[in-house]
Amino acid sequence: MHIKLQRPSLPRRTFLQGAGITLALPWLDIMSRTSSSLTHAGTIAENERPKRSVFCFFGLGINGRDFTPAQTGRDYELTPILKPLAAHKQDFTVISGLKLTHSGGHTGDRTFLTGTNTRSAGAKFRVSCDQELAEAVGRETRFPSLILGIRRGTGFGGNQDQTLSWTSAGTPLPCENRPHILFDQLFRPDTADTIAQREAEFIRRTSVLDSLREEARRLSTTLGSDDQHKLEEYLTGIRDLERRMQDEKEWLRRPKPNVASLDFGKEQGLDPDKAGLEYRRYQRLMFDTIALALQTDSTRVVSYLARMDGQDGTGSYRDMGNPYNYHEMTHHGEDPDKLKWFTQADIWYMEEWSYFLSKLKGIKEGDGSLLDHTLVAYGSSGGAINAHHNHHLPTMLAGGAKLGIKHQGHIVKDDVRLGNLWATMFDRMQVPAPKNFQGGEADGLISELV
């Protein structure tokens, strides 16, 4: 009797070792659930391929007059700002009319993935949806999520955040903003010395967390019920840190994927925190590295704050002749010169977005592409009708054809919450929306897409 194996004949993460080198194998057909033996490998089923989500935020909105299509449906006419995406017209949907209740002004960054008004006095910080997604799917990868931005760190306490990502304990997670450093984190092989250093760091961090937890327990006996509840939230954060540390330790001695190094050229110009940023080269290398991270299954969830609210951090193509920063252009006051450069800058930004989609689409995966297996969201917290409004947010969802997304060209969802798009992505990732998803700022799916 022929018995089909219920597990792959070869483990998914198998490594070749020899001559002092360890390499991770690519995903072979023999690793599929349909494999019945070493010689009858079968093929990888579509539902075995990783499902990924990328959340990209471009602060301060966009020139909606030259972005929002006049027509709806698949046959809409591309606007000036959307023309760089002509080759991908069947691969994305523009969604007009979405809103964020707690956005507008220059501080929508924090609410973009959390849905909540965390800048108001007494507001309760909450988890961002990328981290909820990472909680569900991230433990299968070395990096549960990548947290990226145009600025390093969190910016917490300043006028604008530098991160989109927040833990379940309501603390901001820091961004990396240098593509060459990100590449090293993802792919540079660890040495015996670096492994030893990281193991020593795990021991030190464990000792610190143990001490904090013990001190918190002693303190709890002196507190009232409300303060005890707050302290329990603090302890939950410690437990989350401990679990993430354990995951890191489990991955520590597993080899990283072996990939050809990207040509970063001179590192001068690739650090947005320093003078002389070469934005176009920088942005494309960031997108190249993100694509490699997804392709090698190093992560399945990415948040990227690509342009900040307030001071945008990108330089807004000053090196290409733009005399204004992005904030100045959004407050154009109908000045024709500012409006001209506003649209031109948006076109250049969209060319970089087109580059990213082309990169994902050019990577074959099964009978589709990496783009087909990835949900790629483009959005902002500033409205597209005029600067910084909390409604008519410029939004599009790209990719995901193999995840069941049915692109519609251009749809209008007036007065619908942005959280409904995140809920739609969770649905296509086959991850149930968590309790109190988006703090109540979601009440359904974008049904046209599914």
N, C-alpha and C positions, 0 to 999 in steps of 0.2 A: 504494500500500500504506500502511495506517495503521500508524504506529510509535508505541508508547507510550513516552513519555520515561522515562528511568531516574532522573531527578532532578526536583525541583519546578520548575515553570515560573517561580516567583518564590521567591527565597531566603527561608528561614525568618525570618532577622533582617533585615528590610527597613525602611528609615526614610524618612519624609516630611520634606523640608527646604524651608523657605520663610519669608520674613520674619524670618530670624534665629532660627527655632525648629526643632528637630529632634525628631520624635516616632517612637517605635517602633510599627510596625503590630501589631495583634493577629494571632493565628494564623489566617490565612484558608485556605479550602478550596484556593485556587490554589497554596498552598505544599505540598500533599500530594504524596506519591509517585504517587498515582493520577491526578494532573492530567496531561492530554495536551496542553493548550494554554491560552492565556490565556482563551479563551472556553469551554473544557470543563474546568472546574476539578476535577470529581470531588468526592469527600468525603474528609475525614481519617479514615484507618483507625484503629481502636482501638489497634493496636499502635504507632502513631505518637505517641500522646499520652504525655507524660512520665509516668514511674513515680516515685513519691516515697515516702520513708520518714521518719517522725517518731518519735524515741525520747524519751519523757518519764519522768522519774524523780521520785517523791515519797518523800522520805526518811522513815525511822523506821517504815515499815509502815503499818498500818491496823487498825481494830478488827475483827478477823476474825469475831467472833461475829455482827456485824451486817452483814458484807460477803459472806461466802462462802455461796452458795446451798446449800440442803439437797438439792435435786434436780439431776440432770444432764439434758442434752439441751436442745432448743429450747423446751420448755414449762416450764422451771423457774420458780419463783416469785421475783419480784424481792425482794431483801432491803431493809431500810430504807436502807442506804447506796447501793444500786443503783437505787432508785426514781426519782431524778432523770433516769435514762437510759431511762425507759420508752418514750419516743418513738423511741429508737434500738435497741430490743431486737434487731431483726433485723440490725443493722449491726455487732455486736461479739460476741466470744466471751470469756467468763471462763475462764481456765485455772488450775485449782487444782493445787497439789502441786509446782510447779517449785522447783528449789533452785539455790543458788550455793555451791559448795564453800568458797570463800574469802570468805564474808560473815558476817553476824551482828554483834552489837555495834553500834557506831556508825560503822563505817568501811567500809560496803559500797559507798559511792559509787564508789570507784576500781575496783572489780571488776565493776560493773554491766554495762559495755559491753566490758570487756577480758577478763573471765573469770579473771584471774590474781591471785595473792596478792601484790600489789605493795607491801604495807605490811610484810611480814616482812623480817627482816634478810637482806641479800644477794639479795633477790628481783629478778628482771629485769623492768623496766618493758616494756610492750608496747603495740601500737597498739590503739585502740578500734575496734569494728566500724563505727561511723558513719563513721570516717575511711577505713576500707577500702572502704566503699560509696562515699564521696565520691571516692576514687581511681578507681573504676570509672566513675562516671556524672557526676562533678562538673565536669569540664572543659567540658561543654556549657553551663554556666551561669556567670553573673558571680561568684556565690559558690558554690564547690564544696560548702560546707556552712555552715549557721548554727550557732553554738555559743553557747547562751544559758543563763542561770541566774538564780537569785534574788539572787546576789551577783556583782559584777564580779571579773574576774581569775581566778586559778587556785586560790588558797588553799594552794598547795603549801608544805609545811613546817609547816602548821598542823594542828589536830586533825581537821578535815574538809576535803575538797576542795570547791572551788566549781565544778568542771567535770566533765563526763563524758568529755571528748574528749582523746585522747592520740595523738601522732604515731607514725609508724613508728620513729622514733628513741627513743621512750619518754619524750617530754617533754609536759607538760600544755599544753593550748591554752586561752587565756583566754576567759571568757564576757562577753557584753554583757547587761546587766540592765535597761536603760531603754528602754521601748517607743518613746518619741519619738526617741531617738538612733538606735535600730535603723531606724526608718522613714526618717530622714534618710540613713543609710548606703545603704539600699536604693533610695530614690526621689528624693532631692533632687538636682536637676541640678548637674553640676559646672560651674564657671566657668573661664574662661581662667586665672585666678590659682590656683585650687585644682588644676587640672591641672598647671600649671607647678610648684607646690609638691610635688606627688606625684612628678613626673618627677625633680625634684632629690633627693627622698628615695630614689628607686630608685637613682640614681647613688651616693648616699652609702652605702646598704646594700650595693650591689654591691662598692664599694671595701672595706668592712669584711669582707665574706665572702671576697673575694680574699685579703686580708691573713691572715685566720684559716686559710684553706686552705693558703697558702704556709708559714705557721708550723707547721702540723700536719705537713706533708710533711718539713720539716727535722727536727722532733722524732721522726718515725717511724724515722729511721735509727739512733736511739739506744735503741730500745725492744726488749723481748723479744716473742715471738710472741703471748702473751696480751694484752699491752698494745697491740700493733699491731692486734689484732682489735677491741679496744675503740675505738681511734682510728678505725678504718675505719667503725664504727657512727656515730661523731661526724661523720665526713666525709659519710656518707650523709644525716645530718640537714641538713648544709649544702647538699647537692645538692637535697634536698627543698625547702628554703627558696628556692633559686635558681629552681627550676621554678615554685613558687607565685608568685614575683615576676614571672616571665615571663608567666604567665597573667594576673596583675593588669595588667601593662603592655599586654597585648593587648586587655583590656577597657576600658582607661582612656579612650579617646576614643570609645567606643561609647555612645550615649545610654542612659540608664536608662529603664525603663518610666514612662509618664506616667499617674499614678493620682490620683484625688481624695484630698486630704489627710484623714486621720482627725482627728476632733475630740478632741484630747488634753486640752483644758481647761487648768487650771492645772498646770504641771509640778511644783509642790510636791505631794508625795504619790505621785509616780511613780518615785522613786528609792529602792529598798530599802536603799541604803547610808546613807540619811539618816533622821532622825526624821520621823514623821508619814505613814508609808506608808498609802495608801488601797488596801488589798489587792484588793478586788473590782474596783474601777475599773482598777487596775494590771493585774490578771491578764487581764481581758477585752481590754484594749488590746494586751497581748502576744499573745494568741491572734488578735486581728484582724490584727496585723501579720504574724504567721507565715502566716496564711491568704493574705494579699496576696502575700507572697514566693513561696508555692507557686503561686498562681494566675497570676502574671506570669512564671513559670519563671525567677525570679531565683535559686532554689536548688531542689534536689531532695532534700536531706538536712538534717535538723534534729535536734540534740540539745538537750534542755532540762531542766536540773536545777531543777525547779519548787519543790521543797521539800528542804531540806538534812537530812542526818543530824545528830544533835546539836542545835544551836541552829537551828531550822528556817528562820528568816529571813523568814517570812511574817507573823508576828504572831498566827497561829492565831485570827483573828477576835476579837481583843480588843475591837475597836470594836463588835462585835455581842453583847457580854456575856460572852464566854468568859473565865473567871478564870484559866485555866491555859495554859501554853505546851504545844506538842505533845509535847515530851519528857516533861513531867510526866504527861500523860495516858497515854502508853504504859507508864509505870511506875505504874499505877493502884492496885496492891495490893488490887484488888477494892473499892475505894472507890466506892460507887454514884454519887456526884456526879461524880467523874472519869470514870467509865464513861459517864454520861449525856452529858457534854460531849464526850467522845471520839467517840461516835457522831454527835452533832450537828455537830461540826467536820468530820467525814468527809463528812457529807451536804452541807455547804456547799462543801467542796472538789469533790465530785462534781457539784454544780450548775455549777461553772466548767468542769469537763470536758465536761459536756453542752452548755454554751454553745459550746465549741470544735468539738465534733462537729456541732452545728447549723450553725455557720458554714461548715464545709467542705461539709456536705450541701446547703446553700442555694446553692452556687455551681455553676451548670450547666456541664457539660463533656461535649460529645457527647450521647449518649443516656443519660448518667449524671450524676454529680456529681463535684466535686473529691474528696470523701470516697471515692467508688468507685475513684478512681485513686491513692489514697494509703493506705499502710499506717501506722496510727497506734497506737503501742504505749504502754501505761500500765503502769508497774511500780515496784517498790521492792526494796530489798535487805534489808528487814526483814519477817520472816514474819508471816502473817496470823493464826496461831493465838495467838501471844503476841508481845510486843515483841521485835524485833531478832533473831529466829531466822533461820538461813540456809536454811530450808525452808518450804514452803507460802507462797511469796511471792505477794502480791496482784498479779495480772497479768491484763491483758486486751489483746486485739488488736482494733482497730476498723478499718472501711473495707476497701478492697482488693477489692471485689466484681468490678471490671473487670480486676483482676490475677489472678483465679482463686482468691481466698480463699472458702472455703465455711464460713460461720459456723455454729457448732453450739450456740450458747446457752451452756451450761456443760459443760466437760469436765474430767476429773480425770486428771492426769499425775503421779502420785506418784513421787517420786525421779527425775524427769526434769530434765535440766539446762536452765537458762534459755537457755543458748547455742543450744539446739535451736530456740527461737522465733526468735532472730536468724538462724539458718541458714534457717528457713522464709521469713523476709522476703527474704533474699538470693535464694532460689530463685524467689520470685514477682517479684522485680526483674530476674530473668534474669541475675544476676551470680553466677558460680561462687564458692563459699566459698574464701577464700585458704588457702594452706598453713598448717598449725598454727592453724587458726581457733579463736579463744577460748582459745588455749594448751592445747588438748585438752579444754576444757570444753564440747564439743558433739559429739554422736555420731549425729546424724540430724535428721529433720524432725519437726514436729508433724503427723503424717500425716492426722489428722482434718480439718485446715484446708485441705488441698490435694487 
